[in-house]
Amino acid sequence: MRTIVVIGGVAGGMSAATRLRRLDANAEIIVLEKSGFVSYANCGLPYYIGGVIEDESALLLQTPESLFSRFRLDVRVSTEALSIDSVKKIVGVKNLATDEIYELNYDKLILSPGASAVVPPIPGIERALTLRTVEDMDRIVARVSATPNSAVVIGGGFIGVEIAENLVHRGIKTTLVEATNQLLAPLDPEMATLVSAEMQRRGVELFFGASVVNVLADSVELSSGAQIPAELVILAIGVRPELSLAQEAGLTIGPRRGIAIDEFNRTSNLDIYAIGDAAEKIDSLDGGATLVPLANVANRHGRIVADHINGRSIRSVKTIGTAIVKVFDLVVASTGWNEKRLAATEVPFAVIHTHPNSHVGYYPGAKPMTLKLLFHPITGEIYGAQGVGTEGVDKRIDIIATAMRGSITAPELADLELAYAPPFGSAKDPVNMLGYISENIISGLIKTAQWSEVNDYQDRGFQLLDVRNPVEFLAGSLPGAINIPVDEIRERYSEITNHNLLVTCQVGQRGHVATVLLNQLGFNAINLDGGYLLWSNSPEVFKIPALL
Ligand SMILES: Cc1cc2nc3c(=O)[nH]c(=O)nc-3n(C[C@H](O)[C@H](O)[C@H](O)COP(=O)(O)OP(=O)(O)OC[C@H]3O[C@@H](n4cnc5c(N)ncnc54)[C@H](O)[C@@H]3O)c2cc1C
């Protein structure tokens, strides 16, 4: 009988262990988990802190007993793997409850030890709490229950914004400090401003471009010298792969500082596999190494490893990094590469922003969203997408992520037959619309300009033409724009003296109609992608108070 030892008993580790058992009734499968809990829902931890999830036991999906009962797994909690001898195939183990130290032999070893929170060397940082495990959560809940007057969350990534939201739910005055100039790094800045606005609207004070340099007794000091009240300090500036065991075992560490793996998640020692946050992934766009600390990938790779150990043929699946987060009333989702990352490469790309409704406007309850699509300007290969809105964002990003997986190009999004009735979508779904627009761009029917290029076009002598109605125009417009509503262009185009026009409307749709008309009338017209709405939300226009 072979013995398979799994280190880490949560997302990746437990997916591997249960699949292993389903494929092999006889193997000895031992799972080592150093925390007191196994198979817990770490994604749900922030919501118990906020009181949204009221019953802690709802987060504890399995116990060692339930896993033994159903799968005959030998799950040992409060048990830490201390060392790996990859030559003798032995794991050194410590029972943290009894301090007993012993050894386990293995035939195959699976590493799923996750990632640990990055803790910067700042004076007083030991007062800051991090969130990875149920025990971490209980520590934070104990502090939150003592109703502190103020909290500072350091870090504006997914976990930072989730915790900030949940502290607000608890009625705690919350400040979020972020060292870069935006929240949620997978988003591009013009999308991230929508998230900042929502957080500010819900009472979270934001500081960008600011780092915490000192954690004091009841405040934090920023790089500017300012002090912010902080009875509670949460640290969420990111995670780094848990590498200590892998390094000690002599396994190769990859260029992104995760455990290097092949397409079957084998490490440099073929009897040791690595999955989840600790392991590097293969990026589906450039084939390079990447880190994607997300639950879906950890679970999927757990299954792949179990299949490979059992000699099943598997699909080697690369990752695109699809993620979603709730920020108060907003749904924020992204997949693939963002513009920042593409711009740092030689890869040519085109960008579309749209502001569709979640379903047809005439059916009650339609909610606007902002979508962004990035694709190759000739082949149409989809590089990535982002969405921010209150409803329907998850569906659209998931469709695009699926399209990317299936190598469906941007124009082919127009061909997708998506379920439609008025309460759910539109006959031309927002995803179909992205397909239509990308086809217009790739075929050369229209040219578009980005919000960040407006000044550039003006410097090059382009006249800004706003084709909204006068009421909209007077309520706010781009500096220097003239106004001729789209429906009056045929009668009034002789008033336009400039041949080169940058056309704008509210969201880009009327601008598109006007642009194709003006081009047929002999002008050189370019449509402002995303319209006035996107421009007015852009980081250069929408100022967030930053303490630099
Ligand atoms: C607060 C929070 C919210 C999240 N929300 C989301 C979300 O909404 N969506 C999403 O996709 N992802 C989310 N994630 C990320 C997701 O949980 C991880 O990507 C996923 O759990 C990684 O799985 P893993 O098996 O690699 O590591 P984990 O699930 O973290 O499990 C690793 C386990 O290994 C144990 N361990 C480590 N070293 C040893 C050792 N030497 N011996 C024994 N045991 C050891 C640890 O105690 C830990 O329990 C969230 C994570 C956190 C912390």
The ligand as a Gaussian input file, in Angstrom:
#p B3LYP/6-31G(d) Opt

LIG

0 1
 C       -9.203000      36.210000       4.129000
 C       -9.064000      35.534000       2.814000
 C      -10.040000      35.705000       1.859000
 C       -9.904000      35.089000       0.616000
 N      -10.888000      35.254000      -0.309000
 C      -10.775000      34.634000      -1.509000
 C      -11.814000      34.737000      -2.455000
 O      -12.841000      35.380000      -2.218000
 N      -11.653000      34.109000      -3.643000
 C      -10.524000      33.372000      -3.937000
 O      -10.430000      32.809000      -5.021000
 N       -9.532000      33.250000      -3.042000
 C       -9.634000      33.853000      -1.842000
 N       -8.641000      33.728000      -0.921000
 C       -7.438000      32.951000      -1.291000
 C       -7.667000      31.462000      -1.128000
 O       -8.172000      31.214000       0.131000
 C       -6.343000      30.771000      -1.347000
 O       -5.902000      31.016000      -2.660000
 C       -6.451000      29.268000      -1.170000
 O       -6.950000      28.952000       0.091000
 C       -5.069000      28.648000      -1.349000
 O       -5.121000      27.304000      -1.063000
 P       -3.827000      26.576000      -0.483000
 O       -4.209000      25.171000      -0.299000
 O       -2.665000      26.917000      -1.298000
 O       -3.558000      27.292000       0.905000
 P       -4.507000      27.458000       2.154000
 O       -5.925000      27.227000       1.797000
 O       -4.146000      28.759000       2.777000
 O       -4.062000      26.278000       3.108000
 C       -2.744000      26.145000       3.533000
 C       -2.768000      25.456000       4.871000
 O       -1.490000      24.889000       5.079000
 C       -1.199000      24.941000       6.441000
 N        0.249000      24.812000       6.600000
 C        1.218000      25.667000       6.206000
 N        2.429000      25.201000       6.509000
 C        2.230000      24.006000       7.108000
 C        3.107000      23.034000       7.664000
 N        4.428000      23.193000       7.638000
 N        2.564000      21.933000       8.204000
 C        1.225000      21.752000       8.228000
 N        0.352000      22.633000       7.737000
 C        0.857000      23.753000       7.170000
 C       -1.743000      26.279000       6.875000
 O       -2.024000      26.284000       8.254000
 C       -2.995000      26.415000       6.034000
 O       -4.149000      26.067000       6.751000
 C       -8.754000      34.302000       0.330000
 C       -7.771000      34.119000       1.310000
 C       -7.928000      34.718000       2.542000
 C       -6.876000      34.507000       3.584000

